[in-house]
Amino acid sequence: MSEREQYESDVVQQVTVGLVNVEVLVEQWLSHY
């Protein structure tokens, strides 16, 4: 695997984790109101 491919897969993972975190935050926020 080239460095570029490694970098791209890392970015994809970070974005995926970020989206999951946002979903969790939104669900917590909605459950408060």
C-alpha positions in Angstrom: 0.0 0.0 0.0 1.4 3.4 -0.9 1.6 6.3 1.5 -1.2 8.1 -0.4 -3.5 5.2 -0.1 -2.7 4.9 3.6 -3.4 8.6 4.1 -6.7 8.4 2.2 -7.9 5.4 4.2 -7.0 7.3 7.4 -9.0 10.3 6.3 -12.0 8.1 5.5 -11.8 6.5 8.9 -11.6 9.8 10.7 -14.6 11.2 8.7 -16.6 8.0 9.5 -15.8 8.3 13.2 -16.7 12.0 13.1 -20.1 11.3 11.6 -20.8 8.6 14.2 -19.8 11.1 17.0 -22.1 13.8 15.5 -25.0 11.3 15.3 -24.5 10.3 19.0 -24.4 14.0 20.0 -27.6 14.8 18.0 -29.4 11.8 19.6 -28.3 12.9 23.1 -29.4 16.5 22.4 -32.8 15.4 21.0 -33.4 13.2 24.1 -33.0 16.2 26.3 -35.8 18.1 24.6 
